[in-house]
């Protein structure tokens, strides 16, 4: 077992648990609908952190001792990347609602904190039960801190820009004396240095305020701040809603918004994301693949009709040949004449292409004679192009590639001009987003963008 294999196995188990957790799923739905507040990200962070600790604690002894530190670090790094990405989207949406044009700042990765927890898992002087405990609660606590660190980083950024920011820490009534001593409301910059710290099973909440909008980043309460000097004598105290009341109000507001005119937006997203992926995409609708509507997708890929027709013919041939299976075919096409110069249509191994002699000879000749090439291959499960697809486009010096999904999706990816390392981690992160409910196309695009990778989804008359 390698560290990467152990990491992927535990990550898969973690996301299986997370995908079936009602609280996490509810929070992720709000994130996907772009209606999430920090209360939702906090709920997601809390559940994900607890489940990560439970899963890792249950399986840490299955990981060879010399690999535990690396696996723990990789798991926490994945949590950090995922939570900061989600939080950045929510923060920027909140800023926009307040009329602010600011970029969210990712919190620094707490490498020292992570290393301390990870290194504690290779201690030969303690019992197996102690190792399991260290892989559970402390890992969960560090994972929770990613949410707190993001809030602290962005509060500081806004304070430095001159916005009035306050931090309020409240206990849940079950905390220790140390937590009780930190409770209170503070001007940012004059708050206790430990205000963002938490211990295992800590139930404290922290309030983050900027400008006139005040929002509890870990609970459901949201209200507008009123300065004492703005309140006339005898004014009533502001109403503080319970979590249940606030949740009901929020659901009501969201429902009203939808009924007020968001149906078209929702329907458009359903149309946009109406494609099937995975096993359900293997069996192509050949009536659609053979239709004029499908042909229109290829009509303007290039300025050369012969090339466009060759790409369409190859897509139809590959999908028809491999319909209902996970096998792939690949064609290399001359980018000027449309001539099919080489192909691989005899793969006996699923989900991938091995170059035969004709393709190898063509690639050598193309590099020597500067022959402009385009590639096309089918994607049985309908997913976007992979990092490996883009890397091979760079290695082979092709102008661009086409991936034709059995589900009807057609993707165009240009030569990226560089190789991208860490393909496994990138696709693990994409799988993570998909398991949390993100549409595959959005998951690919969001993750690829972080590495400067891009592709296009071709529609009707797109170029």
N, C-alpha and C positions, 0 to 999 in steps of 0.2 A: 504493500500500500504506500502510495506517495502522499505528500502533504496535500497536493491538489485534489487527489481522489478522495481523501478523507474530508477535506473542506466541502467538496461538492456533495458528498453523501449527507453530511450533517446539514448543510444548507437546504438540501431537498427535503429532508425530514422537518426542518424548521418551517419551511414554507407550506408544507402539507398541513401542519398544525395551524399556521396563521391563516391559511385559506379557508379553514373551517371554523375560525373564531368569529362569532357574531359581532362583537364589538369592533374588531379590526376591519371586518368586511364593511360594516356600516360607515366607519370613518373613511375607508378608502373610496367608497361610493361617492362621498362628498368631495373628496379630492378629485376624482374623475369628473364630477359634474362642475368642477371649478366653483363650488360654493363653500369650500372648507374654510373654517376659522382655526385659530391655534388650539381651540378646544378639541377639534377633530384630530389634529396632528399629535396633540398630547395623548389622546386616547389611543391612537395608533402606536405611538412610541411606547406607551406603557405596556400594551398588550404584546407588542413585538419583543420588547425587552424581557418580559417575564417568560415568554415562550422560548426565546433564544436560550436563556439561562437553563430552563427546564430540559430542553432537548440536548444542549451541550453537556449538561451535568449527567444526563442519563447515558450518554454515549462517549464521554471523554476517555473512559478506560479502554474503549475499542481502538483508540488511536495510539500508535506506538509512542512511547514516552518522548523520544527525541523529536517527534513531529508536533507535539501538542502546542508548543509555543507558537509555531508558524500557523497552525490551524486556527488557534484562538485569535491571533492577530488578524488573519484574513477574514474571519467571521465578523469581528468588530469593525474592520475597515469597510466591509460591505454594508453594515448597518449605518455607519457614518455617512457614506456616500448616498445611500438611499434616503435617509432622513433629511440631510441637508438639501438634496434636490427637491423633495416635497415641500419642505419649509420655505425654500426660496420662492417657489411658485405662490404659496399662500401669502408670504410677506409682500411680494410685489403686487399681488391683487389687492391686498389691504391698503398699501400705499396709494395705488391708483384710485381707490375709492375715496381716499382723503385728499385727492388732488396733488399727490406727491409723485415726482418722477425720480425714483431712486432705485438703484440696483441692490438687491439683497446681498449681504456679505456672508459667505460661508465661514463658519467657525473653524479655527485651526484644528487639525487633527491632533488629539491629545496623545501623542506617541509615547511619552513617558508613562502616563497613566495606564495605557494599554499594555505596555511592556511589563509593568509591574504585575498586573493580573496574569498575563500570559506566562511569564517566567515562573510564577508560583505553581504552575501545573507540572513542573519537572523536578519536584522536590522528593528525592528518594527516602527522606527521613520521616515522611508522614504516611498515614494510612490511606488506603484507596478511598474510603469514605470522605476523608478530608479533601482529596483531589476532586472528587465529585462535587463537594460543597463549594470549593473554590471556582469550579467551572460553572456553577449555577448563580448564586446570589451576587458575587462580585462582578461577574460578567454582565448580568442584568443591570446592575447599578451603573457600570460604565456606559452601557448602551443607552440608558435613560439620560445620561449626562449630555449626550449629543444634542438633545432637544434643548436642554438648559443652556448649553454653550452657544447655540445659535441665537437664542433670545438675548443673552448677555451681549454677544457681539453686535447684534443689530441695534440694541438699545444704546450702546456706546457710540456707534456710528451716527445715530440720529442726534444724540446729545452733543457730539462734537460738531455737528452741523448747525447747532443752535436751537434745536427743538427741545421743548421742555419735556423731559422724560422723568418718570418716577417708577420705582420698583416697590412692590408690596409683596411681602411674604406672609402667608397665613397657614396655620396648622389645620389639620383635619380633626383636632381634638383627641387624637390618639398618639401624638408624637412625644418624643422625649424632652427632657429639660433643655437640652442643647437647641433643639428646634424651637421650643417656646421662646428661648432667649433671642432668636433671630426674627421673630414675628414682628411686623410693623410696616409702616410706609416710609420710604426714604427718597430723597432727591437723588437722582442718579449721579454717581460720583462721590456721594457722601453716605453710601450704603455700607453695611458691614461687608468686609471682604469675603465672608463665607456665605453670603446670602444665596448664592446659586448652588452651594454644595448640598449633597444629600447622602444619607447612609442607606444601607440595605433596607428595603421595605418602607422607605420614607414616603409619607402621604401628604407632604406640604404642597401648597400651591403658590405660584408666583404671578403677580400682576405686572404687566408691562404697559405703560402709558406713553403716548407721544401726541403732542399737540393737544387738542380738546377731546380726542377719542380715547377712551379707556377700555381696555379689554383684558379680561383674565385669560391668560394664555394656557391655563391648565383646566379651567372649569367653564361652565356655560354662562356665567354672568357677564353682561356687557352693558355699559351705561356711559353717559357723557359726564365728564368731570365738570364740577361747578366750583369755582374758587370761592372761598369764604367771603371775600369782599364783594362778590357779585350777588350774594344772597341777601335779600332784604330781611329786616328783623321780623321774626315770627314765621319765616318761611318753613314749610314742612320739610322733614327729613326726606332725602331721596329714597325711592322704593328699591329694595334689594330683593330680587326674585330668587326663588329656590331653583335648584338645578332642573327639577322636573318641570316647573313653570316655564323656565327659560327655554328648555328643549321643546316644549309644546308650542311656545310662541315662534320659535325658529322654524319648526315644521310648518306652522300656519303661514308664516311669511313666505317660505319657499313655495308652498302650494299655491298661494295667491299670486306669486310672481309668475308661476307656470301658467296658471289660468288666465293671467292678464296678457299673455302674448308670447310666451316662450315655446309654444308647441312647435312652431315652424323650425326653431333652432334645434329642438330635440329630434324632430323628424329628419332634419338634414344630417345630424350626427348619426342617426340610425342608418340612413342611406349610405353615408360615407364609410361606416364601419360595418356594413352588412355582409361582408365576405366571411366565409368559413376558413378556418385554419386547422392544421394538424390532421389527424386521422379522418375527420369529416370532410376534408377538402380533397382527398385522394381521387375520388370519382368525379371526373369532370363532366360538365353539361356540354356534350359535344355539339348539340344544336346551337348553343351560344357560341362555342369556339368556331364553328363553321359559318356563323352569321355575318352579315354586313356590319352590324354594330361592333363586333369584335375586330373586324378588318379595319374599321376606322381608327382604332387605337394605333395601328401601325402606319397609317397613311402619311404621317408627317414626321416620322422619327428622324429621317434625313431629307435632304433635298433631291435625292436620287430615287425615282420610283422603283427601279430595278432592285435596289438594295432593300427598300421597304417591303417589296413583295417577297423577296427571299427570306427576310426575317419573319414575315407572316407565315409563309409556307413551312419554315423550319419549326416555328412555334406549334403550329397545328400538327405537324408530323410527330414531334416529340411528345406532345400531350396525348395524341391518339395512340401512339406506340406504348406509352407507359401508363395509360389510364388505369386507375385503380391500384397502382403499385407505388413504391417509394424509389423506384429506379429513375435515373436521370440520363438524358441524352445531351450531347453538346455539339454545336456546329461552329465552325470558323468561316466567316464570310468576308469577301473582299469589299472594303468600304467604298470602292468607286464603281466596280462593275456589278456587284451583287452575286458573283460566282461563289458557290460553296466550295471551299478549298480543302477542307478536311472535316471529319466528324468522328464522334465516338457514340455508337448506338448499340453496343453489345455489352454494357456493364452487367455484371452478375452480383455486384455488391451494392446494397442499398445506400441511398443518401450520399452521393459523391461521384466524382469523375476521376478516372485514371487515364492519363493520356496514352493513346496507342502510338505506334511508330509513325503513322501518317501525320498525326498532330505534332509530334516531336520534330519531325523533319520540316514541317511547315514553319514552326516557330523559329527554328534555326535559320531557315531561308528568309523568313520575314525580317528578322533582325539584320541579316546581312544585306538584303536588297531593299530594305525599308518598305515592305509591303504593308499598307494600311489595313488593319484587321478589326473586325467586330465579332464578338462572341454572342451566342444565344444558347441557353440551356433551360430546361423545364425545372420548376420547383414543385414537386408533388404535393407538399403540404401547404403551399401557398404563401410561405413566409417571404419577407424581403430578402435582398441579397445579403450574404454573410460577409464577415470581415475577410474570410478566405477568398471569396469571390473578388473583392476589391484588391486584395494583395496579388492575386493571380493576374488581374488586369494590369497592375503595375509591372509585375515580373515579365509578362508576355508583351508589354508595350502595345496593348490593344487600345483603340480609340475609346471604346466604351463597350459595355456588355448589357445584354437583355436577359432578365429572368422572368420566364412565363409561368405563372402559377396555374395549377389545375383548377383553382377556384376562380379563374378569370382575371386575377390581378396581373398587370404587366409592369415590371420595374426596369428602369434604365439607370445604370450606374457608370459614371465616367471614371477614367483612369485617375486615381487619386494623387498621382505624382510622388507617392512615398509608400513604404510599407508600414503597417500598423502592428505593433507587438501586443501581446496580452489578449489574443482573440478569445481564449476560453473565459477569462474574467469578464470581458465585455458581454459575451453571450450569456454568462451566468447572471449578470446584472439585468439583461433584457428578460431572461426567464423569470427573474424575481419580480420585475414590474408586471409581467403578464399574469403571474400567479396572484398578484394583488389586484388584478382586474383591469389593468391598462390594455387598451387595444394594441395588438402587435405592431401595427404600423407606427403608432405614436411611441411605443416603447423603443423600437428600433431607432426612430429618428431622434428621440431625445438622447439616447445613449450614444449614438453615432456622433451627434453634434459635439459632444464633449471631447471627441478625438479628431475633430475636423473632417469627418466622413459624411458624405451626402449621397442621396439617390433620389430619383423622381418616380412618382407613381403616374403612369401614363393614362390619360383619359382621352376619349374621343378624338379631338383635333389637336391635342397637345403636341408641342414640338420638344 
